[in-house]
């Protein structure tokens, strides 16, 4: 039996996931990038309160940015430490990684989708970006049918033996 999740702050591990991304996109490659945050944003992330559902990453002025990621204001924060919850946040990547990702997005028509925000073993916030292609409706229907078949097969095997 699994242990219930303890209430509290996340020291390392996943802080937020974009579960819909793997359904809407075919992920070809993943890259882990650092993210520039202010103090109250880190506290809010450690509380597991971020949302990546509508977020996307892109290039602006030769740098990579994370757009439309919702990190709510830290409730216990002071008036001085307020920030915009959906502000663009700079991603920290090596120059070669930036140019290859930007080239793939412009040439191949791929999309940079944030898959999850996590804290590594050192406690640094990282964003896992996926270089993705959009799925069409038929691909999505096939994924649903496959998922339902696996569920039914597991149910049959469980009841049988």
Buried (B, 14 or more C-beta within 10 A) or exposed (E): EEEEEEEEEBEEEEBBBBEEBBEBBEBEEEBBBBBEBBEBBBBBBBBBBBBBBEBBBBBEEEEBBBBBBBBBBBEEBEEEBEBEBBBBBBBBBEEEBBEBBBEBBEEEEBBBBBBBBBBEEEEEBBBBBBBBBEBEEEBEEEBEEEEEEEEEEEEEEEEEE
